[in-house]
Amino acid sequence: MTRVFNFSAGPAVLPEPVLRQAAAEMLDWHGSGMSVMEMSHRGKEFIAIHAQAEADLRELMGIPANYKVLFLQGGASAQFATVPMNLLRGKTKADYVNTGQWSKKAISEAKKYCKVNVAASSETASFSHVPKQAQWQLDPEAAYVHITSNETIGGVEFHWVPDTGNVPLVADMSSHILSRPMDVSRYGLIYAGAQKNIGPAGVTIIIVRDDLLGQALPVTPTVFDYKVQADNDSMSNTPATYGIYIAGLVFQWLKQLGGLAEMEQINRAKAALLYDYLDQTEFYHSPVARDDRSLMNIPFTLRSADLDKTFIEETEANGLTQLKGHRSVGGMRASIYNAMPIEGVQALVQVMREFERKHG
Ligand SMILES: *Cc1c(COP(=O)(O)O)cnc(C)c1O
């Protein structure tokens, strides 16, 4: 068996110990005589798996007691619609900050449900930075302020939490949740699809302050009504049971590692290896402003796009996969989520150096 270093933006690398444990428990979970996939979501075994996953996530992120944790389906893309459906609460407007391709998708979906005020945008600067809060034009009547706190395609990350006063802050944290400690109490709602930094595709985590619940638009599908799902432990319908189980194993892996402060140290060391190299060569280039660079998704370009194909071939030949940039921006992108070991980033930098020596 050979495992590659997988730099995919998502679905993405998972911790090897988690995959091994899932394999060992595949046919018979803890003496139940069945795999987790085959269990009733209402049986005592799965209820215990689900409760442990929630408890571990609460501990890892320090989620206050007045926040609900939901494990839903539909991906972050469903949240682009269900956030306005649930959080407008009689209001007609919402503020959005546009920092990249995922912000744009969230904005166009929200426009089906409310008037969107784009409070700030870096689009004319090719999404190379996060606009400073002093330049934002927030609407005090907005139901909420939405940010994409890590833009997976552009590699732009908020390293600070905006101050939105009494207006709830909503963040799409799909690609950097659990990468470092986050102060949940500063947010009204956090959502994240699992397949970047949590587990397999199919689970979406929503962390929501409980005073925001209970005023969903009447057209809201029942399975996407946060209050209904919160009252039913995310089991108003059948949840993505196997995905929740794997997410739970990832939470335990993070706890064993020492938690999110420890994870942050490791992630900073990994990102520094790559950024330091990008900054000291003329051959490669990072398009993102230094203060706003993502620790998770690192796009870069080669001196000439003519070399892109050869670069991909050379990295593949060295067991480094999925480095091609998103089709909308081109170039390369290394996604180095929690589960990417530092050895993977070391191997990448070594191949990049060698490539520069040959083609520079
Ligand atoms: C991947 C991603 C999404 C979309 O996730 P789906 O599961 O495809 O709906 C949304 N926002 C961000 C920041 C992402 O990285």
Ligand as a Chemical Component Dictionary entry (heavy atoms), coordinates in Angstrom:
data_LIG
# 
_chem_comp.id                   LIG 
_chem_comp.type                 NON-POLYMER 
_chem_comp.pdbx_formal_charge   0 
_chem_comp.three_letter_code    LIG 
# 
loop_
_chem_comp_atom.comp_id 
_chem_comp_atom.atom_id 
_chem_comp_atom.alt_atom_id 
_chem_comp_atom.type_symbol 
_chem_comp_atom.charge 
_chem_comp_atom.model_Cartn_x 
_chem_comp_atom.model_Cartn_y 
_chem_comp_atom.model_Cartn_z 
_chem_comp_atom.pdbx_ordinal 
LIG C1 C1 C 0 -16.256 23.839 -0.452 1  
LIG C2 C2 C 0 -16.856 25.111 0.054  2  
LIG C3 C3 C 0 -18.229 25.381 -0.063 3  
LIG C4 C4 C 0 -19.202 24.455 -0.769 4  
LIG O1 O1 O 0 -19.327 23.226 -0.165 5  
LIG P1 P1 P 0 -20.362 22.136 -0.742 6  
LIG O2 O2 O 0 -20.223 21.001 0.183  7  
LIG O3 O3 O 0 -19.916 21.809 -2.144 8  
LIG O4 O4 O 0 -21.711 22.740 -0.735 9  
LIG C5 C5 C 0 -18.704 26.570 0.455  10 
LIG N1 N1 N 0 -17.894 27.442 1.066  11 
LIG C6 C6 C 0 -16.570 27.222 1.200  12 
LIG C7 C7 C 0 -15.713 28.218 1.900  13 
LIG C8 C8 C 0 -16.012 26.050 0.700  14 
LIG O5 O5 O 0 -14.689 25.812 0.831  15 
# 
loop_
_chem_comp_bond.comp_id 
_chem_comp_bond.atom_id_1 
_chem_comp_bond.atom_id_2 
_chem_comp_bond.value_order 
_chem_comp_bond.pdbx_ordinal 
LIG C1 C2 SING 1  
LIG C2 C3 SING 2  
LIG C2 C8 DOUB 3  
LIG C3 C4 SING 4  
LIG C3 C5 DOUB 5  
LIG C4 O1 SING 6  
LIG O1 P1 SING 7  
LIG P1 O2 DOUB 8  
LIG P1 O3 SING 9  
LIG P1 O4 SING 10 
LIG C5 N1 SING 11 
LIG N1 C6 DOUB 12 
LIG C6 C7 SING 13 
LIG C6 C8 SING 14 
LIG C8 O5 SING 15 
# 
